[in-house]
Amino acid sequence: MNNQIMKERWRDSVQGNYGQPTIALVHGNGLEVWDVEGKRYLDFLGGIATNVLGHAHPAIVQAVSKQIATLGHVSNFYSHPQVVSLAEKLQALTGDNLARTFFCNSGAEANEAALKLSRLTGKKEVISCVGAFHGRTMGALSLTGQPEKRKRFKPLLKQITHVPFGDIGAMKAAISKKTAMVIVEPILGEAGVVVPPLGYLKAIRELCDKHDVLFAIDAVQTGMGRTGEWFGFEHEGIRPDVITLAKGLGGGLPLGAMITLGGAKVNFAPGDHGSTFGGNPVALSAANAVIEVIEQEELVARAKVSGDAIKQTISELPGVAEVRGRGLLLGIVLAADIAKELQIALLKAGLLVNAATQNVIRIAPALIVTKEQISEFVEIFKVTLASVQLGSHG
Ligand SMILES: *Cc1c(COP(=O)(O)O)cnc(C)c1O
C-alpha cells in the first residue's frame, strides 16, 4: 500500500468535491500521525480545529469503547445518561441553567437548527457576514458569505443579508425590527482567521437588544477552549441568545450542538425539529470525556499560553507579515501569496497545516500541544518557509 495507489483508489471511487488527497493516514497518537508508507507528520491542523485532545487520546478511547459496548444508539424517543450529562455540562460552561441544547451531527446542522429557530420569532430576515463560513447545506450555505462556494447552487434562501465583517456601521445600517437573527463567527475561521475589532460583538449585542433580534454566535471553530476561552466570544463579556458548536465538541467524533441561552425568546416545541443520530450516545460519550479532560488539565488556559508562544516566535520570521487569531486558532499571514506552495512543502517536511487563503496558513493544533512540539513546529516552519521563499524568487 502506498500514497499513490490510495490517491488513485480515491479518485476512482470518491466524489470529486475534495479534490484528491495526496497522502493517506493510517494511525495517530497525540499530535503525531503516520501515513500508509510509515512517514510521520506533526499534526498542526487537528482535523480542522477538531481533535482538541489529539489522536487516540486514552480518555476518548476509553469512553467511546465503553459506550459502544454498552449502548450504541437509541434515538431521541429515549433519554440516556450521556445526553443529560453533556447538556448539563454545557449549562455549567455557559454559566446558564436555562441553557437548552439540541444535539446534531455537524456544524452545518447546528446552524440549520439556529436558522429554523429564527423563524419562530415570526420574522424572516437574517444577517450574516461577508466571508463568514457557516456550512454547506442549503440553509447553512445561504448564511455562508463566500460567493465562490455559493454561486453554482443558487437560488439559495432569500432574505439573508451579508454585511462586511467587523464593520459595526454596516451592521447598524442593515439591522431593523424585521431582522429575526444575526449570526456571527467571533473570528472568521475558514476565511483565514480574521479577528474583528474589539467591541464588535458587544456592539452587535446592543443592536440586537434594541431591535429585539436573536444574536447567534457560530462557535463551531472557536469553541471548546480553542481560543483560550471556552467559547470564542467570552473575551468581550457578552452573552448571545444562541451558540452553535461542532468541530472540537466531539473531539473527533461527529457531533454538533445548538444551545439557546436563558434570555432566548424562542425555543423548539415538540415536533419542530429533530435528528435520528443527534444525541447519539457514542458521540456524546466522547464529548463528555473531552470536557472532563479540558477541565482537569486546564487546557483552556494552556491554549492561550501555547498560542501566544507560537504567535511571538512565528511573527518574527522573515517572510511573515503578521500572525493573527487567538489561542490555538492562528492565521500566519505571509508577505507573499505562497500559502499553497508552503503547505505542500510543509507536508513533505512532515508538518500538517492548511492554506486557508493565498497568503494565510491556518494552524489549529490539539490543545494538548507540548513545548517540545511547538519548538519542532517552529523549526520546520522556519526552514521550509525560507526554502520556499528562495525557490519562489528563482
Ligand atoms: C466548519 C464550520 C462549519 C461547518 O461545520 P461542518 O461540520 O463542516 O458542517 C460551520 N461554521 C464554522 C464557523 C465552521 O468553522
The ligand as a Tripos MOL2 file, in Angstrom:
@<TRIPOS>MOLECULE
LIG
   15    15     1     0     0
SMALL
NO_CHARGES

@<TRIPOS>ATOM
      1 C1        -16.5330   24.0930    9.9570 C.3       1 LIG1
      2 C2        -17.5100   25.1620   10.2490 C.ar      1 LIG1
      3 C3        -18.8860   24.9820    9.9990 C.ar      1 LIG1
      4 C4        -19.4380   23.7590    9.3280 C.3       1 LIG1
      5 O1        -19.2260   22.6060   10.0570 O.3       1 LIG1
      6 P1        -19.4430   21.1840    9.3530 P.3       1 LIG1
      7 O2        -19.3030   20.2160   10.4790 O.co2     1 LIG1
      8 O3        -18.3720   21.0400    8.3110 O.co2     1 LIG1
      9 O4        -20.7950   21.1690    8.7480 O.co2     1 LIG1
     10 C5        -19.7330   25.9970   10.3780 C.ar      1 LIG1
     11 N1        -19.2880   27.1240   10.9430 N.ar      1 LIG1
     12 C6        -17.9730   27.3220   11.1870 C.ar      1 LIG1
     13 C7        -17.5350   28.5840   11.8360 C.3       1 LIG1
     14 C8        -17.0430   26.3530   10.8280 C.ar      1 LIG1
     15 O5        -15.7470   26.5720   11.0320 O.3       1 LIG1
@<TRIPOS>BOND
     1     1     2 1
     2     2     3 ar
     3     2    14 ar
     4     3     4 1
     5     3    10 ar
     6     4     5 1
     7     5     6 1
     8     6     7 2
     9     6     8 1
    10     6     9 1
    11    10    11 ar
    12    11    12 ar
    13    12    13 1
    14    12    14 ar
    15    14    15 1
@<TRIPOS>SUBSTRUCTURE
     1 LIG1         1 GROUP 0 **** ****
